[in-house]
C-alpha cells in the first residue's frame, strides 16, 4: 500500500513499510518524533539529514525529526558491536544515530554532579562498579568528595541522591583527568555510558554535552565540532561550539550516536562558543594505564591545601 508523501525539506510522514522493495541486508527502522516508522536503506548521512531509499523513492529526513534508528526485524541478528577494555573497566560501541532528546534520556542518568569543599563539577559513570571519570582540576587538592546521582524512578521522575565517601583511584594532572569510585548502592545499579571506538569525528559534526554549569544540574547543550585537533600547551583538544561553563568540567561530550568522544574541561572566557574537550583517545589511555597514575592516600602531599598568605597591613601615613 502506497500513500502520498509531502516533503518540502521537512518530511510530513506517515508510517511506511514496503516488504520486497528494500534490501533486507541493509534495511533500517527509522522512528520519527511523530511516532511513525519508516523502513529502508540509508544511502547517505549528513549532519542535518538522512537520505533513505524505500524502494521506489528516496526520502530526505531531517535528523531533528528522527527519534531513533535501528536495524529492521529481518536483520535483528546483526547486533550493534560492543566491546570492553582488557580489564572490562569501560565499554566501547558503534551505536545508531538518534535524536539528542532520546540520547539525553538514555544516558543522562550516567552523568553526575561532583562536589568538593572548594567547588563542583561534572563526571560520568563508565561501569556498573561505580567508576566515574572527571577532570583533575575538579578534585585537585581535595580528598572529601561527594557525587550526586540523578536516578530515574519507576514513574519516570528523577530522584536526586548524594553519595559521600567517594574514593579517588587515579589522577593525571597533565591530561587533566581523574578516576573516582562511587560506593555501590543496594537499591539500584549505575547507568553507564559507552566510549567511542575511535576519534574519527570531523569538523561540522553535531555533538552535545550534559553537565552542571554553574550548578544548574543536568543541563544539555548542543553544538558542532569546530576543529578536532586544537593544540594547546602540547595537548590536542576538540574545539566545539557547545556551550560550556564552570561546572561542566569533567562532563561528557557526546556525538550524535550517544558515544562519549571527549571530556569537557575548559573554555575561552572572552568568547562564546569556544569550548574544549579532552579527546577520548587520551581518556582511554589514562584508563588503560591507571595503575601508573594511582592515587596514594598515604603520601604527605596528597590532598594538601595551602592557606592564603596574610595580607600586609598598609601603614597609615602620618599627617
NORWOHU-V680221 format. One record per backbone hydrogen bond with DSSP energy under -1.0 kcal/mol. NH is the residue of the N-H (numbers start at 0). CO is the residue of the C=O. Records with the same first field share a line. If there is no record, write none. Layout:
NH: CO + CO
This chain:
7: 9
11: 5
15: 36
20: 17
25: 22
26: 22
27: 39
28: 69
29: 37
30: 67
31: 35
32: 64
34: 31
37: 29
38: 15
39: 27
40: 52
42: 50
43: 50
45: 48
49: 60
50: 43
51: 58
52: 40
53: 56
58: 51
60: 49
62: 47
64: 61
65: 62
66: 30
67: 30
69: 28
71: 26
74: 71
75: 72
77: 74
78: 76
82: 91
84: 89
87: 84
91: 82
92: 194
93: 80
97: 255
98: 66
102: 98
103: 99
104: 100
105: 101
106: 102
107: 103
109: 106
110: 107
111: 122
112: 147
113: 120
114: 145
115: 118
118: 115
120: 113
121: 248
122: 111
123: 132
124: 109
125: 130
129: 126
131: 179
132: 123
133: 177
141: 138
145: 114
146: 162
147: 112
148: 160
150: 158
152: 156
155: 152
158: 150
160: 148
162: 146
165: 144
166: 180
168: 178
169: 178
170: 292
171: 176
176: 171
177: 133
178: 169
179: 131
180: 166
181: 129
192: 124
194: 90
195: 259
203: 224
204: 201
206: 222
207: 253
208: 220
209: 251
210: 218
213: 245
214: 211
215: 212
216: 214
218: 210
220: 208
222: 206
224: 204
225: 238
226: 238
229: 236
231: 234
234: 231
236: 229
237: 276
238: 226
239: 274
240: 223
247: 244
249: 263
250: 247
252: 261
253: 207
254: 258
257: 254
259: 193
260: 252
261: 252
262: 277
263: 250
264: 275
265: 275
267: 273
270: 267
274: 239
275: 265
276: 237
277: 262
279: 260
282: 278
283: 279
284: 280
285: 281
286: 282
287: 283
288: 284
289: 286
291: 288
293: 290
294: 168
298: 295
301: 298
